[in-house]
């Protein structure tokens, strides 16, 4: 059994689909029912005794400074590429912290902290079984939870990938090498970092899903989804 020792939260993006809210506030700092999204993640990590936390910032990075004062063990990492590259750049600047790590997007709300458990069998993503059609990334797995393939274009009757993943020491070191290769040599700046393990170098990773239930985590992509959860935002529709 592997155990997570540290976490990386990716929070550098502009959140364009959440305008006009994100014109003043970075998306991870938007409150959902009174709680900042990123703080539900940090508090969930703390409840699982994960306190070495790196938050990658870029857009309006000064707004995140209070986190370093509020949460002991948390450190901000600046992503100078956030305005010109996809989120591969955010993990690239944090690549020296990838051993026994949990990687999370900062714009999600954790409702069940147990889904951030530090214990895991194999590297892979938190996933939810989905019967209905979705545009999110979908995984096909063997009965032993090993991932066979992944679809970028969605589907149904499969395991929906969520932006919470765990990586053991060996896979973390491989991921570091692949990040450097794709970002520095191939100049692949406009891909998601997840493309590396799911598509670019998938043959080098044996991933398994970490099962969770619908409603444990809420991913909010736009104001319509936000207003459906928190009524105070209906005025922006």
C-alpha positions in Angstrom: 0.0 0.0 0.0 1.2 3.5 -0.9 0.7 6.6 1.1 0.5 10.2 -0.1 3.1 12.5 1.6 2.3 15.8 -0.2 -0.3 17.5 -2.4 -0.2 19.8 -5.4 -3.2 22.0 -6.1 -3.4 23.6 -9.5 -4.9 27.1 -9.2 -3.2 29.2 -11.9 -5.9 29.5 -14.6 -8.1 32.4 -15.5 -11.5 30.7 -15.2 -12.9 32.3 -18.4 -16.1 30.3 -18.3 -16.9 31.8 -14.9 -16.8 35.5 -16.0 -17.8 38.0 -14.8 -17.0 36.5 -11.3 -13.4 35.7 -12.2 -12.7 39.3 -13.5 -12.0 40.1 -9.8 -11.7 36.7 -8.1 -9.6 33.7 -9.2 -12.0 30.8 -9.7 -10.6 28.6 -6.8 -11.3 31.5 -4.4 -15.0 31.8 -5.3 -17.3 30.8 -2.5 -19.8 28.0 -2.8 -22.4 28.1 -0.1 -20.1 30.2 2.1 -16.9 28.2 1.6 -14.0 29.0 -0.8 -13.6 26.1 -3.2 -9.8 25.7 -2.6 -10.3 25.8 1.2 -12.6 22.8 1.1 -9.7 21.0 -0.6 -7.1 22.2 1.9 -9.3 21.4 4.9 -10.0 17.9 3.4 -6.3 17.3 3.0 -5.6 18.4 6.6 -8.3 16.0 7.8 -6.3 13.2 6.1 -3.1 14.5 7.7 -1.6 15.8 4.4 0.0 19.1 5.3 2.8 19.5 2.8 0.8 21.4 0.2 1.9 23.3 -2.9 -0.5 25.6 -4.6 0.4 26.6 -8.2 -0.8 30.2 -8.9 -0.7 32.5 -11.8 -3.8 34.6 -12.6 -4.3 37.2 -9.8 -1.7 35.3 -7.7 -1.6 38.0 -5.0 -5.1 36.9 -4.0 -3.7 33.6 -2.7 -1.1 34.9 -0.4 -3.3 34.7 2.7 -3.2 30.9 2.3 0.4 30.7 3.3 -0.3 32.6 6.5 -3.5 30.7 7.3 -2.3 27.1 6.7 1.1 26.0 8.1 3.0 23.8 5.6 1.4 25.4 2.5 3.6 27.0 -0.1 2.7 28.9 -3.3 4.5 28.2 -6.5 4.4 30.8 -9.3 3.5 29.7 -12.8 4.9 32.4 -15.2 3.4 30.5 -18.2 -0.2 30.5 -17.1 -1.3 33.1 -19.6 0.2 31.4 -22.7 0.1 27.6 -21.9 -2.4 25.0 -20.8 -2.2 23.4 -17.3 0.7 21.2 -18.3 2.7 24.3 -17.4 1.3 24.3 -13.8 2.4 20.8 -13.1 5.7 21.4 -14.9 6.7 24.2 -12.4 5.8 21.9 -9.5 7.6 18.9 -11.0 10.1 18.6 -8.2 7.4 17.5 -5.7 5.9 14.6 -7.6 6.9 11.6 -5.4 4.0 10.1 -3.4 1.8 13.0 -4.3 -1.8 13.8 -4.7 -2.6 16.3 -7.6 -5.9 18.2 -7.5 -7.5 21.0 -9.5 -8.2 24.0 -7.2 -11.7 24.7 -8.7 -13.7 21.9 -7.1 -15.6 21.6 -3.9 -14.9 18.6 -1.6 -18.0 17.5 0.3 -16.7 14.2 1.5 -13.1 14.5 2.9 -12.7 10.7 2.9 -12.1 10.8 -0.9 -8.8 12.5 -0.1 -7.5 9.5 1.8 -3.7 9.2 1.5 -3.7 5.4 1.1 -3.8 3.9 -2.4 -2.9 0.7 -4.1 -1.8 2.0 -7.5 -1.4 5.4 -9.2 -4.6 6.7 -10.8 -7.6 9.0 -10.5 -10.6 9.3 -8.3 -13.5 8.1 -10.4 -17.3 7.8 -10.3 -19.4 5.3 -12.2 -21.6 7.2 -14.6 -24.7 5.7 -16.4 -25.7 9.0 -18.0 -24.1 10.7 -21.0 -21.3 13.1 -20.1 -18.7 15.2 -22.0 -16.1 14.6 -19.2 -13.2 12.2 -19.7 -14.3 8.6 -19.3 -12.3 5.5 -18.4 -12.8 1.9 -19.3 -11.4 -0.5 -16.7 -10.9 -4.2 -16.0 -12.7 -5.9 -13.1 -9.6 -5.3 -11.0 -10.0 -1.5 -11.4 -7.1 -1.3 -13.9 -7.6 1.4 -16.6 -7.7 0.0 -20.1 -8.4 3.2 -22.0 -9.6 6.7 -21.7 -11.9 8.9 -23.9 -11.5 12.7 -24.1 -15.0 13.0 -25.7 -17.1 11.5 -22.9 -19.7 8.8 -23.1 -21.8 6.8 -20.6 -21.7 3.6 -18.6 -18.1 4.1 -17.6 -15.9 5.6 -14.9 -15.8 9.4 -15.0 -12.3 10.8 -14.2 -12.2 13.5 -11.6 -9.3 16.0 -11.0 -8.0 14.1 -8.0 -5.1 11.7 -8.6 -2.4 9.9 -6.6 1.1 9.0 -7.8 3.6 6.7 -6.1 7.3 7.5 -6.0 8.2 5.6 -9.2 5.3 6.9 -11.3 5.9 10.4 -9.9 9.5 10.3 -11.2 8.4 9.1 -14.6 5.8 11.9 -14.7 8.5 14.4 -13.9 10.7 13.1 -16.8 7.7 13.1 -19.2 6.7 16.6 -18.2 10.2 17.9 -19.0 10.3 16.0 -22.3 6.9 17.2 -23.5 7.3 20.8 -22.2 11.0 21.5 -22.9 11.8 19.3 -25.9 8.5 18.8 -27.8 7.2 22.3 -26.8 3.8 20.7 -26.1 2.5 23.7 -24.2 -1.2 23.5 -25.0 -2.1 20.1 -23.7 -3.5 19.1 -20.3 -0.9 17.5 -18.0 -3.3 14.5 -17.8 -2.7 13.9 -21.6 0.8 12.7 -20.7 -0.3 9.7 -18.6 -3.5 9.0 -20.5 -2.4 9.4 -24.1 1.2 10.6 -24.8 2.9 7.9 -22.6 0.1 5.7 -21.5 2.0 2.5 -22.1 4.4 3.4 -19.3 1.7 3.7 -16.6 -0.5 1.0 -15.0 -3.2 3.1 -13.5 -6.1 2.0 -11.3 -9.2 4.0 -10.4 -9.9 5.1 -6.8 -13.7 4.7 -6.5 -15.9 7.4 -5.0 -19.6 8.2 -5.1 -21.6 10.8 -7.0 -21.8 13.9 -4.8 -18.5 13.4 -2.9 -16.9 16.1 -5.0 -18.6 18.9 -7.0 -16.8 20.2 -10.2 -18.1 23.5 -11.3 -17.3 24.5 -14.9 -19.6 27.6 -15.4 -21.9 30.1 -13.8 -25.0 28.0 -14.7 -23.6 25.1 -12.6 -22.6 27.4 -9.8 -26.1 29.0 -9.6 -27.7 25.6 -9.5 -25.7 24.8 -6.3 -25.6 28.3 -4.7 -28.7 30.5 -5.3 -26.8 33.8 -4.7 -25.3 33.5 -8.2 -28.6 33.3 -10.0 -28.4 37.1 -10.6 -25.5 36.4 -13.1 -27.6 34.2 -15.3 
